[in-house]
Amino acid sequence: MADNNEILTDSLKQSIDNIATSVRKTTDLLDQFFSSLGKHNLGPPSFLRGNLKKMLREVEALQNSSNQAVVEIQRSQELLRTLNFITSSLELEHVLENVMDSVVSLTGAERAYLMLYDDSGELDIRAARNWDKETINDIDAQFSRSIINAALKQGSAIITDNAQTDERFGEAKSVMVQQLRSILCIPLTIRGETVGILYADNRFQQGIFFDKDLPLLTAFGTQAAISIRNARKYGVVREGLKEAEREIVRLKIEIDDAKRQQDVERIVESSSFEELRRKALEMRRRRQQKRGE
């Protein structure tokens, strides 16, 4: 279905682009024709030129609208693809990498980080990717702690086009040292509880993050946080099952040992064993007598 939608979207965009190109060519030809007539004082009525310019503006506006619509459709398809991947894969690390790659590709971020609170209440980086789809290790991870704290404190997303000139963060040491420009920071909330934050930035470009992106990016981050929580619960359950299996094995060994002991006691207490023991003692007594003779 996604492939069919993509084909239809590309086809629609191509058709509108072709119409816009044809209108521009026609307008250029008519301008040349009108200019030629003007040399002989036979210029067209002014309203005709005006209508042509209006038509060209409307076609260009349609083309811009179609381009924006295509971008939004692509974003929606990316969201569906990523959400489907999240819900269908049990490989947590692959899920997180996929989510962060989607964040980077959709926004033009240079780096993106997903941070969640650990058991001690500290933010822990669970996924970090750059625009080359490479994992950023903890040693190389760099971000603005000031902006993260501000977003967590106010409980809402922060977007800045140029952090270095933003009055809110102009004095933040991390912003100046890292030469940060575009920054996006979104608190992640699950059932009213803030569980972490999604942070993305770009040190080279300004104005790449927009308010309209917030619902999409929040959905990415929240789904990733839910996946991590589920993975943690799954890990606890899995470890519990392993412990139960170990206990079952231990109990089985104990049961087997007890059964063997019961079997031995039953044999020892049987009349047949008593008869064998009596005969064995009698045979030993006779051998001792013979050696004595």
Summary of the structure (lengths in Angstrom):
residues: 293
radius of gyration: 38.0
end to end distance: 104.4
largest distance: 159.6
contacts: 803
relative contact order: 0.08
helix: 66%
strand: 13%
